[in-house]
Amino acid sequence: MNRAGGDVLLELRGLAKSYDGRARALDGVNLEVRRGEFVSIIGSSGAGKSTLLRCVNRLIDPTEGSVTFDGDDVTRVRGRALRACRRRIAMVFQHYNLVHRATAIENVLQGRLGYKSTVAGMFGLFSEDEKRRAFAILGQVGLSDFAYVRTDQLSGGQKQRVGIARALVQDPLLMLADEPIASLDPKSSRTVMEHLRWAADELGVACLVNLHQVDFALEFSDRIVGLAGGKLVFDGAPDELDAAMIARIYGTDVEGAGVDGAAGVADAADSDAANGCIGPAAKADRAAGRTGGAGAPATGPVAAADDDALSVAASASDGSAAAAGLAPAADGPAAAAAAAAPAPAADGPTASGVVAA
């Protein structure tokens, strides 16, 4: 069931992209995404999933067609107008795209650079309100205790949550996620998907997410879009996606519809336990939780304990955080008062509670 009832935020019409002038990575794609909607794109490698996302925020220019975002044709804007458009389209990358020598909070604040002048961006001049907001969002993704830890000391799941926090601090209307869980284990994958789903449900941020894991797409999506050979071959609700359609999307026979480690519809229940997923059979319970039913989380996603045991001895004493002026005002979030990130227990870092924005 589609829980997003807002107006159309993103509209693609006849979108096509050719890199060599002959073969088409995208071929006449028509797609709409509504405000607050969670849409997953599935398809084999080379189907055009990443190309589609990069056309949306103009990291690449489409060969044909239009991309209308919040009433503006993204394919026609230039200069400042393009920069203003990109402020409201955040992106989460498969390989994180973090500055590994910088701390988690410094990386999160980079999400505000689109609102800064060149000089302010160069010197890291952020307002106290921006700092408070960054600390609050870092808390909402369960990483308050790691604000001053360099991101090269974080696990993969934690790095991706920093990427989500960086995206959210932009105050986006749309969040693009390009295979955000491809490099993560099932437990960390679930945590990341929970936070993306929470952003759609609680913050009203539309999410367009590329996935290879069909079982996660079935569980978390309002709609699923299937690409094959650059063409859109499926656009519908998760319960409309059957094994025959999965086979068509991935170019396999029906028996081989479980692709890239994802569960086929017919045997999803058997594979869910192995993949750490609850699968489509438990979607009704999850939907009840999102709407305040039995078992609903009190606020936001539950910050799960991360996958790896870390030995963290990072502090602001190296001057990196202090030099950047990242210590917020005394009336800021509790996380701001920490001069050093506490070392986690031997069996892994303790999960943070959720901090209300």
Summary of the structure (lengths in Angstrom):
residues: 357
radius of gyration: 20.4
end to end distance: 28.1
largest distance: 61.4
contacts: 1225
relative contact order: 0.16
helix: 38%
strand: 18%
